[in-house]
Amino acid sequence: MLFEDWIKNDTKSVLLVEPDFPIPNKSRNHENFLPIGLLKLASYLRTKKIEVKLVRHENNSLTGDFNQLRLSIAPKDDFSPDLICVTSIFTYWSKYVAEAVSYYKTLYPKVPVLVGGIYASLLPQHCKEYTKCDDVICGTVEAAEEIIPAYDLVNVDYQIIHTTRGCIRRCGCCGVYEIEPQWTYKESIKDEIVKKKIVFYDNNLIANPYIKDILHELIELKEQRKISYIESQSGFDGRILIKKPEIATLLKQAGLKNPKIAWDGSLKEAENIYKQISILTEAGYKAKEISVFMLYNYDLDYEEMEYKRVKCFDWGVQITDCRFRPLDSTFDNYSPNKTKGQCSKDYYIHPNWTDSGIRKFRRNIRRHNICVRHETEFHSSLLERKKIPIKKAQEYRGASFEIAVEHIPDAWDPKVFHIIDEIEYDRSKFK
Ligand code: SF4
């Protein structure tokens, strides 16, 4: 059934639920994890005079209330929904969705529970059987798409905008064409803007044929001090930047921060990627503000990815890394803190990768980014954790790796290729 068909004449109240996803507390209100679909549904339901309540399902408790402040209406003990809508994100977080559905079905056994969102759209059959919900809503709810989301339900100072849906491409690693099969775009967004900070959720923002018009709108709004911050969640399609470099200048003029370039292909593309980065630096961005989006634990092995990382260090840019999980993967128990490692029973490991390669690459990226951000030529965990005597730390903080390594026992050189099994400094021996 369509979502709209679940809204009956006697539907008076709807409970909107974000499952207890394992999002770190500091990221809870971050734009990457805002349940934007539920906020749109909330606005749509309000147009029908339906009361809504948004909750974050935490620890099997109805009081999991979006950081104690995300409720749109004062919590009522007698809130009795006629319909419950649960959102979903990644397929590998399906168990959190199932827990939320089970909890609310127990609490309100007669109330239908629907699940929508990315997991629901990618694996509707699995979602229906595994979560035991009453219905799965695939894709977007058309009627809610054009409405401004109910930002009053959440405590954030930014708004999320899609200028497009779908994508002009069809990359093998990506589920966009399944979730949003239609490529659609807007010509203007100025009437949607209600906050000073904007985060674009487009999959491929600059592919919008009206992107220049939209950026001109944003430049005007910036001049009028109606907006102050713009960011794009996804990396830019650099092939478009090469064809239309003037877009980079408009992005800079509009105040877009921290542009990202996607580099999913091989090392052979380095020259092209460098051209794309140069277009951004010529438009006024500093290299260290730019980030290269990289998918790892996929076709390219550790060695090639590590050489790509070294290239990025040469160019002075950061890396936004993304560990690949198959689109139909329904679990992911990867733990970054497992010193003894994990195996493919715990999480997806691509045949070209190993657990130790994944961990090593992730560590390299973290240290790489710290070096780029702080403009230092080496990284040291001991320095970072203030385990080096302060005088010594001050003396060598700005030194080259070659000098630092003589004095800082765990100095790590971002300029060079690191093998997976390199012997790292044994911190326990440092007193
Ligand atoms: S360009 Fe990006 S959003 Fe589009 S299909 Fe490829 S990976 Fe997905």
Boltz pocket constraint, residues with backbone or C-beta under 6 A from the ligand:
constraints:
  - pocket:
      binder: B
      contacts: [[A, 166], [A, 167], [A, 168], [A, 169], [A, 170], [A, 171], [A, 173], [A, 174], [A, 175], [A, 176], [A, 177], [A, 203], [A, 204], [A, 237]]
      max_distance: 6.0
